[in-house]
Amino acid sequence: MPKSQSVLSELTARQPRNVKKKIPYDSLFPQSTRDLFRQAWEILFKTEAEIEQYRQLLLKNPHFDIQQAYRLFDSVNGNQDVGKGFISREDLGAVLKLDAPHRDILFARFNKRLQAESLSYAEFIEEVTPRGPIW
């Protein structure tokens, strides 16, 4: 939703261009664009499937403790006994040794509630635990 009222009113006043013209969808975009769009979706689906496989493997690993994993990211100066109660963007990058662009992408994936610069325990659990049935 646009924050500016003028932008919002402009967008709501727009009329769709192709509704009454009955333009076939095949002619809206060239074949090369449609192919690229399809390929992007295929990559996204394959990536999500791989991520789910890793979630499943983590859950099945008897040595994996999700609370201990969270404390590793939440630790203060490497001391896992002292936590801040959240994971910062910098914590994520430092523990995983990620460069800034990759750290930011991963942080955005975890940061579902869009809290400023912190990840809660619930957000961490939500992203790390499997979404589908255990196989």
Secondary structure, 3 states (H helix, E strand, C coil): CCCCHHHHHHHHHCCCCCCCCCCCHHHCCCHHHHHHHHHHHHHHHHHHHHHHHHHHHHHHCCCCCHHHHHHHHHEECCEEEEECCCEEHHHHHHHHCCCHHHHHHHHHHHCCCCCCCEECHHHHHHHHCCCCCCC
